[in-house]
C-alpha cells in the first residue's frame, strides 16, 4: 500500500516538473519574440537616422 502512495507522489512531482518546463519554454519564446521586435525597431530607427543624414541626390549640383 505504501508503494502506491510513494508512486502517486512521484507522479504528481513528475507532472508538476513537466508543467513547469512547459511554462519555461513558453516564457523563453516570449522573450525571443520581444527581443526580435526590439531589434527590428532599433534597425528601423537606425535606417531612418541614416536616411536623414545621407545627402539627397537632388541637392547635388552638376
N, C-alpha and C positions, 0 to 999 in steps of 0.2 A: 504494500500500500504506500509506503514512504517513497518508493522509487517513482511512483506516478506523480506524487506531489513535486518531487525534485525535477522530473521531466517537464511538468507543467510550468514550473517557474523558469526553467531553462528556455522553454518555448516562448514564454512571454518576453524574456530578456532578448531572445533572438529576434522576435518580431519588432520589439522596440528599437533595437540596433538597426534593423533593416529600414524602419521608418525614418530614423534619424539620418541615415545615409541618403535616403531619398530627398529629405529636406536640404541636406548639404549640397547635393548635386543641383537642386533647383536654385539655391542661393548662388552657387558658382556660375550658373548660366545667366542669372540675372546680372551679376557683377560683370561678366564678359560683355553682355549686351550694353550695359551702361557705359563701360569703358569704350566700346566701339562707337557709341553715339557721341561721347565726349571727344574722341579722336577725330571723328568726321566733322564735328562742329568747329574744332580747332583748325583743321585743314582748310575748311571753307573760309574761316576768318582770315587765315594767313593768305589764302588766294585773293581775297578781296583787298587786303592791305597791299599785296604785291601789285595788283592791278591799279590801285590808286597811285602807287609810287612810280610805276612804269610810265615813260613818256608816251604821249599819244602820237600816232603816226601823222595825224592831221597837223600837229604842232611843228613837225619837221619841215623846214623850208628848203627847197632845192635850189 
